[in-house]
Amino acid sequence: MSTDTSSTPAHAPSTPFRTLGIVGTGAMGRGIAQIAAQAGLTVYLHDQREGAVAEAREFIAGIWARGVQKQRLNEVEAERHSASLKEAAKLAELAECDIVVEAIVEKLEAKQALFQQLEEILDDRAVLATNTSSLSVTAIASACRNPARVVGFHFFNPVPLMKSVEVIPGLRTAPEVTERVAALGKAMGHFTARATDTPGFLVNHAGRAYGTEALRILGESVTDPATIDRILVDQGGFRMGPFSLLDLTGLDVSHAVMESIYHQYYEEPRFRPSPLTRQRLTAGLLGRKSGAGFYRYVDGKPQVADEPPLPSVAPCPVWISPDNSEARQALSHLVDAAGWPLEDGDTPTSEALCLVAPLGEDTTAAALRLGLPPERCVAVDLLAGLDGRRSLMTSPATLAAYRNAAMALLGNDGTPVSAFNDSNGFVLQRVVACIVNVGSDIAQQGVAEPDTIDRAVELGLGYPRGPLAMGDHYGSRRILSVLDNLLAATGDPRYRASPWLRRRATLGLPLTTP
């Protein structure tokens, strides 16, 4: 993904710091250096690897040069920014910095050791900031003589594009340090989300549901990665499918975060990782960086098979379950538009395709509950309506002829259709419900304010809506029904509803209600 976002105001905003040091000049360190220089700071770069700082400076200067070509900034600005990037060949050369941000390996001992070294070099008033994504800020600070000056300052990759940063005080961080660093994040052009020092903080905490539930669906052989990705992008509006995202991030990074947060929460079921990622990590199937992950890559492009054409079948009678009037109305319009015969009796005839639209149930349970013939029953996901990609699922007893008829009917107007095996809660329902539930529990824990949760997740993860707004969009009572039915069917405490969600859904209040 390009990081060519070099546009800066004619006069960069004032910041509470003048000189910023960065230890670690990988992708994160480079991104932080770019936006810090654009905000008017003098930036000192240090890296243990010989030549790494020169590479970083050249890379960032190239971004600014392209910005000049595209008239996003002028040559004077580009030269000024480039001049503000300086090399600190030795760690001791960071001595004049007002704040140092570490962006090194995600290991507690390494970060503690670095901060202990920096304490011997820096002025007592200088701030030590960690860009950790999943480690405890309090734990990192515990190795320091003065933990009051240690704070979390967590950006997202690519830093110039992901306009959100988390500011996380440890339990002993001075309030003044938190305020100054929050002001710095704002001056660097990012939305500043203040969060408590909990595992995963705010955004990575909220992001646990997307990938882990998709992996669980894959692990149950409901369908394949490409189908799950298509549903969540086309039907759910997510920018990137979970398996494309895992391949982009790399399992060497994402699996470690999954396990770290899961264990820090003492094996909380909502964050349970999947054995699938551990196996693939062991096999070296990391994603794009290794040429193969959940997809195979050629010249950096995923090799994804085209969707097969929809079956061509003659129209048959259609009966729609009356237990959900809204769903019945939507499906009736679709049947009428396709010109298929629609039955209006209380029970279906012996030839009818039976359509149901459950929440959190599978086709099997819905058919048995309604007394329908399972061999002719097909479930349709109406959580997101019928305007985008449509999803259907069949029970193990559903005959292929009725599955094909349902696919042809749903795709009669040219809308893409995904069909998969029986699953409590389809694909979209399961993933969305888990996202909303985890977001609700973040609010319940007081990690951040509701509006901060939603905005930070939108910016940090690229979701179409924040988790609380997502629950209100789809209907908190519907989300609660999905979770309750999933819990009843599976017995897995992963699906127990957050008190925040249950109370507001029961009272008919928005999930964003404080």
C-alpha distance (Angstrom), angle and dihedral (degrees) to the residues before:
residue distance angle dihedral
M1 . . .
S2 3.79 . .
T3 3.80 118.8 .
D4 3.80 94.0 -164.9
T5 3.79 96.3 132.4
S6 3.76 97.1 125.5
S7 3.77 98.8 144.1
T8 3.79 110.9 128.1
P9 3.79 134.2 173.5
A10 3.79 117.7 -98.1
H11 3.79 88.3 -111.4
A12 3.77 114.6 32.0
P13 3.82 114.1 -134.9
S14 3.78 118.9 -99.1
T15 3.79 115.5 -100.7
P16 3.80 133.1 -157.1
F17 3.83 88.2 -119.8
R18 3.81 131.9 54.7
T19 3.79 102.9 -169.8
L20 3.79 125.7 37.5
G21 3.78 127.1 -172.1
I22 3.80 125.0 -157.0
V23 3.79 124.1 -161.8
G24 3.80 110.4 -161.7
T25 3.81 120.8 34.8
G26 3.79 101.5 -154.7
A27 3.79 122.2 119.6
M28 3.80 94.1 -61.9
G29 3.79 95.7 44.3
R30 3.81 91.6 48.5
G31 3.78 92.3 50.0
I32 3.79 93.0 49.7
A33 3.80 90.5 47.3
Q34 3.82 91.4 51.9
I35 3.78 96.8 52.9
A36 3.82 92.8 39.7
A37 3.80 91.1 55.5
Q38 3.80 90.2 46.2
A39 3.81 87.9 54.2
G40 3.80 90.2 57.5
L41 3.80 101.7 -100.3
T42 3.77 126.8 135.7
V43 3.80 105.5 -120.8
Y44 3.80 126.0 -155.3
L45 3.79 115.9 -162.6
H46 3.79 124.4 -156.1
D47 3.78 130.0 179.3
Q48 3.79 131.0 163.4
R49 3.80 92.5 -137.9
E50 3.79 112.5 88.6
G51 3.79 112.0 -115.6
A52 3.83 94.2 13.0
V53 3.81 94.8 112.1
A54 3.80 92.6 49.3
E55 3.80 89.6 50.8
A56 3.80 90.9 49.8
R57 3.81 93.7 49.1
E58 3.81 91.0 48.4
F59 3.81 91.2 48.3
I60 3.81 94.0 50.2
A61 3.82 92.5 43.6
G62 3.80 87.7 53.7
I63 3.79 90.0 56.3
W64 3.79 90.9 52.5
A65 3.80 91.2 46.4
R66 3.80 90.0 55.0
G67 3.79 87.8 47.6
V68 3.81 89.4 57.3
Q69 3.81 90.7 49.7
K70 3.80 89.9 52.2
Q71 3.81 91.2 44.8
R72 3.79 93.1 -118.5
L73 3.81 89.5 128.8
N74 3.79 136.0 0.8
E75 3.79 129.9 -109.0
V76 3.79 93.3 -104.2
E77 3.80 91.0 56.5
A78 3.79 92.2 46.2
E79 3.80 91.5 50.6
R80 3.80 91.5 47.0
H81 3.79 91.7 50.4
S82 3.82 92.2 47.6
A83 3.80 91.5 49.0
S84 3.81 90.2 54.1
L85 3.83 91.4 61.2
K86 3.80 108.9 88.1
E87 3.78 133.6 174.3
A88 3.78 122.6 -119.4
A89 3.79 100.2 -162.4
K90 3.79 90.7 -175.7
L91 3.78 128.0 35.8
A92 3.81 89.0 -121.1
E93 3.81 89.0 65.5
L94 3.82 88.3 72.8
A95 3.82 89.3 69.8
E96 3.82 94.9 109.7
C97 3.82 95.0 51.3
D98 3.80 119.7 118.2
I99 3.80 90.2 -154.9
V100 3.79 134.0 12.6
V101 3.81 121.9 -158.3
E102 3.79 117.5 -159.2
A103 3.81 117.5 -148.3
I104 3.80 99.6 170.7
V105 3.80 134.0 126.8
E106 3.83 115.3 -38.8
K107 3.81 95.7 -110.9
L108 3.79 123.0 120.9
E109 3.82 96.2 -142.7
A110 3.81 92.6 50.5
K111 3.80 93.2 51.0
Q112 3.81 92.7 45.8
A113 3.80 91.5 50.1
L114 3.81 92.0 49.4
F115 3.80 93.0 50.2
Q116 3.80 90.9 48.9
Q117 3.81 88.4 54.7
L118 3.79 92.4 46.9
E119 3.81 91.5 51.4
E120 3.81 88.1 62.4
I121 3.82 91.0 51.4
L122 3.80 108.2 37.2
D123 3.78 131.4 72.3
D124 3.81 113.2 -95.6
R125 3.82 90.3 -111.4
A126 3.80 95.0 53.9
V127 3.81 117.3 110.3
L128 3.79 124.0 -124.6
A129 3.81 110.8 -149.9
T130 3.78 126.8 -173.7
N131 3.80 123.9 -153.7
T132 3.80 90.7 -158.9
S133 3.80 114.7 150.3
S134 3.80 99.8 -160.9
L135 3.81 112.5 5.3
S136 3.78 124.0 99.9
V137 3.80 113.7 -96.8
T138 3.80 88.1 -154.2
A139 3.80 90.4 55.0
I140 3.81 92.6 48.9
A141 3.82 90.5 48.7
S142 3.80 93.0 47.7
A143 3.81 90.5 77.8
C144 3.82 91.8 57.1
R145 3.78 128.3 90.9
N146 3.80 89.0 -134.8
P147 3.82 109.7 32.6
A148 3.82 89.5 171.3
R149 3.81 90.6 82.2
V150 3.81 96.4 51.0
V151 3.81 118.0 97.7
G152 3.79 138.7 163.1
F153 3.82 115.5 -110.7
H154 3.79 104.3 177.1
F155 3.80 120.7 -176.3
F156 3.80 129.0 -178.2
N157 3.78 128.5 -125.2
P158 3.00 123.5 -76.3
V159 3.80 87.3 32.6
P160 3.83 99.1 -163.8
L161 3.81 91.9 52.2
M162 3.80 101.4 38.6
K163 3.79 98.4 71.6
S164 3.78 97.7 -162.0
V165 3.79 133.7 89.7
E166 3.79 129.3 -178.5
V167 3.79 120.1 -137.9
I168 3.78 109.8 -159.2
P169 3.80 122.6 -177.2
G170 3.78 116.9 -155.6
L171 3.77 118.1 -133.1
R172 3.81 90.5 -90.4
T173 3.82 99.8 36.1
A174 3.81 112.8 127.5
P175 3.83 113.0 -114.0
E176 3.80 89.7 -130.2
V177 3.82 90.2 58.7
T178 3.80 91.3 51.6
E179 3.81 91.1 49.7
R180 3.79 93.9 49.3
V181 3.80 94.2 48.2
A182 3.80 91.8 46.2
A183 3.81 88.3 53.4
L184 3.81 89.2 49.6
G185 3.79 91.7 53.4
K186 3.79 90.1 52.1
A187 3.81 91.7 47.6
M188 3.81 88.3 52.9
G189 3.81 88.6 59.8
H190 3.80 99.1 -104.2
F191 3.78 133.7 125.0
T192 3.79 104.1 -110.8
A193 3.78 114.4 -139.6
R194 3.78 114.6 -168.2
A195 3.78 111.9 -150.6
T196 3.78 137.9 170.9
D197 3.78 122.5 -107.2
T198 3.80 97.2 -95.2
P199 3.83 125.5 136.3
G200 3.79 108.2 -72.8
F201 3.82 89.3 5.9
L202 3.81 107.1 -134.6
V203 3.81 113.1 -42.5
N204 3.82 101.5 34.9
H205 3.80 87.7 42.6
A206 3.81 90.3 53.7
G207 3.80 91.1 44.5
R208 3.80 94.7 60.6
A209 3.81 94.0 89.1
Y210 3.82 99.5 55.8
G211 3.78 100.1 61.1
T212 3.78 100.2 27.5
E213 3.82 94.9 53.1
A214 3.81 91.5 45.1
L215 3.82 88.0 52.2
R216 3.78 90.3 49.2
I217 3.82 90.2 52.6
L218 3.80 89.4 49.9
G219 3.79 90.9 46.8
E220 3.81 90.0 55.3
S221 3.84 89.8 55.2
V222 3.79 90.7 -120.8
T223 3.81 90.4 141.0
D224 3.81 143.1 -41.5
P225 3.84 131.0 -74.7
A226 3.82 94.9 -103.3
T227 3.81 92.7 53.7
I228 3.81 92.3 48.2
D229 3.80 90.4 49.1
R230 3.82 92.5 48.6
I231 3.79 92.5 50.2
L232 3.79 95.0 49.2
V233 3.80 93.6 46.0
D234 3.83 100.7 38.7
Q235 3.79 99.4 31.7
G236 3.79 101.4 25.9
G237 3.80 99.7 37.2
F238 3.81 96.2 -128.0
R239 3.79 115.3 154.6
M240 3.80 93.6 -129.8
G241 3.79 133.7 13.2
P242 3.82 117.5 -111.6
F243 3.80 95.1 -111.4
S244 3.79 93.6 46.9
L245 3.80 86.7 49.8
L246 3.81 93.4 49.3
D247 3.81 89.2 50.4
L248 3.80 91.6 48.6
T249 3.82 94.2 49.0
G250 3.80 94.5 40.3
L251 3.79 125.4 -123.7
D252 3.80 90.3 -111.9
V253 3.82 85.6 68.4
S254 3.80 104.9 29.4
H255 3.81 98.7 44.1
A256 3.80 90.8 51.2
V257 3.82 90.4 53.0
M258 3.82 91.1 47.7
E259 3.80 91.8 52.9
S260 3.81 93.9 41.7
I261 3.79 94.9 54.2
Y262 3.82 92.6 41.0
H263 3.81 93.0 53.7
Q264 3.81 94.4 40.5
Y265 3.80 87.2 57.2
Y266 3.82 89.8 51.9
E267 3.82 94.1 -109.5
E268 3.81 97.0 -48.3
P269 3.85 103.6 -172.5
R270 3.81 93.5 -136.5
F271 3.82 89.0 68.0
R272 3.81 98.6 40.2
P273 3.83 110.7 145.2
S274 3.79 122.5 -138.7
P275 3.81 125.8 -111.0
L276 3.81 86.0 -135.3
T277 3.80 92.7 75.3
R278 3.81 93.6 46.3
Q279 3.82 90.2 53.1
R280 3.79 93.4 47.1
L281 3.80 91.8 45.9
T282 3.81 89.4 53.1
A283 3.80 89.5 50.2
G284 3.80 91.8 52.1
L285 3.81 93.5 -114.7
L286 3.78 93.2 141.2
G287 3.80 99.6 151.5
R288 3.79 130.4 -112.2
K289 3.79 94.4 -6.0
S290 3.82 91.3 60.1
G291 3.82 96.3 37.5
A292 3.79 92.9 -113.5
G293 3.77 137.4 54.8
F294 3.76 126.2 127.8
Y295 3.81 82.9 -23.9
R296 3.80 131.2 34.1
Y297 3.81 115.5 -119.3
V298 3.79 130.0 -146.5
D299 3.81 115.6 -175.1
G300 3.78 87.6 -13.3
K301 3.80 94.4 -56.2
P302 3.82 122.4 117.0
Q303 3.77 116.0 -118.3
V304 3.79 105.0 -134.8
A305 3.80 123.1 170.7
D306 3.78 116.7 -123.6
E307 3.77 116.7 -104.9
P308 3.81 112.3 -99.0
P309 3.82 116.2 -110.7
L310 3.78 117.2 -95.0
P311 3.82 116.3 -97.2
S312 3.79 116.9 -94.1
V313 3.81 108.3 -133.4
A314 3.78 137.8 157.0
P315 3.84 115.5 -103.6
C316 3.79 115.8 -93.2
P317 3.81 132.9 -171.8
V318 3.81 114.0 -77.1
W319 3.80 126.4 -152.4
I320 3.81 119.7 -169.3
S321 3.78 123.4 -156.6
P322 3.83 111.2 -109.8
D323 3.82 94.8 -151.2
N324 3.81 91.9 94.6
S325 3.79 111.9 43.8
E326 3.81 94.5 -171.0
A327 3.79 92.0 51.3
R328 3.78 91.9 44.4
Q329 3.79 91.0 53.7
A330 3.82 93.9 48.9
L331 3.80 93.8 47.2
S332 3.81 91.8 44.6
H333 3.80 90.2 57.2
L334 3.79 89.6 50.7
V335 3.83 92.6 49.9
D336 3.81 91.6 47.6
A337 3.81 92.1 48.9
A338 3.81 90.3 51.7
G339 3.79 91.0 49.3
W340 3.80 94.5 -124.5
P341 3.83 119.7 146.5
L342 3.82 111.9 -97.3
E343 3.79 120.6 -153.1
D344 3.80 118.1 -145.4
G345 3.80 101.7 -173.0
D346 3.78 124.7 117.6
T347 3.79 89.4 -111.1
P348 3.82 131.3 30.2
T349 3.78 124.0 -105.0
S350 3.79 119.6 -115.7
E351 3.83 93.1 -94.6
A352 3.80 101.5 42.5
L353 3.78 127.0 118.4
C354 3.83 103.4 -127.5
L355 3.81 115.9 -144.0
V356 3.80 123.4 -164.7
A357 3.82 130.6 177.4
P358 3.82 108.4 -156.8
L359 3.79 129.2 177.0
G360 3.80 113.8 -135.0
E361 3.81 92.6 -15.5
D362 3.78 128.9 106.5
T363 3.80 124.2 -127.2
T364 3.80 91.2 -101.3
A365 3.80 94.5 56.4
A366 3.82 93.4 43.1
A367 3.81 92.3 50.2
L368 3.81 92.8 49.4
R369 3.81 93.2 44.6
L370 3.80 91.6 52.0
G371 3.80 95.7 39.4
L372 3.82 93.5 -118.7
P373 3.81 128.1 152.2
P374 3.85 103.1 -98.9
E375 3.81 92.8 -151.5
R376 3.82 89.9 65.9
C377 3.79 99.1 34.5
V378 3.82 124.0 108.0
A379 3.83 126.0 175.8
V380 3.82 122.3 -140.8
D381 3.81 124.0 -159.9
L382 3.80 109.7 -129.8
L383 3.80 98.6 167.3
A384 3.82 90.5 109.8
G385 3.81 95.6 28.5
L386 3.79 124.8 -121.5
D387 3.80 101.9 -72.3
G388 3.80 96.5 97.3
R389 3.80 134.2 30.5
R390 3.80 111.1 -24.5
S391 3.80 125.6 -137.2
L392 3.77 130.1 -155.6
M393 3.79 134.5 173.8
T394 3.76 135.4 -164.7
S395 3.78 135.3 -150.4
P396 3.81 121.3 -120.3
A397 3.82 86.8 -101.6
T398 3.82 97.4 51.9
L399 3.80 111.4 116.1
A400 3.81 117.4 -124.0
A401 3.80 90.9 -123.5
Y402 3.81 91.7 61.4
R403 3.79 92.8 43.1
N404 3.81 88.9 53.3
A405 3.79 91.2 46.3
A406 3.82 91.2 53.0
M407 3.82 91.8 48.8
A408 3.82 91.7 49.4
L409 3.80 91.5 47.8
L410 3.82 95.2 48.2
G411 3.79 92.0 46.0
N412 3.80 96.8 41.4
D413 3.82 92.3 109.9
G414 3.82 94.2 48.3
T415 3.80 96.8 -95.6
P416 3.84 112.1 141.5
V417 3.80 116.0 -108.1
S418 3.81 129.8 -156.5
A419 3.80 119.7 -159.9
F420 3.79 124.5 -170.1
N421 3.78 144.9 159.2
D422 3.78 124.6 -73.3
S423 3.79 115.0 -66.9
N424 3.77 132.7 167.5
G425 3.78 100.4 -112.8
F426 3.81 101.4 6.2
V427 3.84 113.4 -114.4
L428 3.80 104.6 -72.1
Q429 3.81 94.6 42.8
R430 3.79 92.8 52.6
V431 3.79 96.6 47.2
V432 3.82 95.7 42.6
A433 3.81 93.0 45.9
C434 3.81 91.2 51.7
I435 3.83 91.8 47.9
V436 3.80 91.6 50.5
N437 3.79 91.9 45.2
V438 3.80 94.9 51.3
G439 3.82 90.6 45.3
S440 3.79 89.6 50.8
D441 3.77 91.2 51.6
I442 3.79 90.9 49.9
A443 3.80 87.0 56.8
Q444 3.81 90.2 45.4
Q445 3.82 90.5 53.9
G446 3.80 91.5 49.8
V447 3.80 93.1 -123.2
A448 3.81 88.6 145.1
E449 3.80 140.7 -19.5
P450 3.84 116.3 -79.8
D451 3.81 95.2 -110.3
T452 3.81 90.3 47.8
I453 3.80 90.9 50.7
D454 3.80 92.7 53.7
R455 3.80 96.9 43.4
A456 3.81 94.9 45.3
V457 3.81 92.6 49.5
E458 3.81 92.7 47.4
L459 3.79 91.2 52.1
G460 3.80 99.2 34.1
L461 3.80 99.3 43.4
G462 3.79 103.4 22.3
Y463 3.81 93.9 -124.6
P464 3.82 116.1 163.4
R465 3.83 87.7 -119.6
G466 3.75 136.8 2.1
P467 3.83 114.7 -94.2
L468 3.81 96.0 -101.7
A469 3.80 93.7 44.9
M470 3.81 87.7 46.4
G471 3.79 90.1 56.4
D472 3.80 91.3 50.1
H473 3.82 90.9 46.9
Y474 3.80 94.1 54.8
G475 3.79 94.4 32.9
S476 3.79 122.6 -94.4
R477 3.81 92.3 -129.1
R478 3.79 90.8 54.7
I479 3.81 90.4 48.7
L480 3.80 89.8 49.2
S481 3.82 90.1 51.2
V482 3.80 90.4 51.9
L483 3.80 91.9 51.7
D484 3.81 95.3 43.7
N485 3.81 91.7 49.9
L486 3.80 91.8 46.4
L487 3.80 90.6 50.7
A488 3.80 92.5 47.4
A489 3.81 92.8 48.3
T490 3.81 98.7 43.5
G491 3.80 104.9 25.0
D492 3.79 86.6 -140.5
P493 3.84 112.3 143.8
R494 3.80 86.5 -148.8
Y495 3.80 85.5 86.9
R496 3.80 100.2 48.3
A497 3.79 108.9 127.6
S498 3.79 121.0 -113.6
P499 3.82 114.4 -113.0
W500 3.82 87.3 -125.0
L501 3.80 91.0 59.5
R502 3.80 96.3 41.4
R503 3.79 95.3 49.3
R504 3.78 95.8 48.2
A505 3.79 94.3 42.2
T506 3.81 90.3 50.0
L507 3.80 92.1 48.7
G508 3.79 94.1 43.2
L509 3.83 91.4 -119.8
P510 3.83 125.9 142.2
L511 3.79 113.8 -98.6
T512 3.80 87.4 -123.4
T513 3.82 90.0 65.8
P514 3.84 106.7 119.5
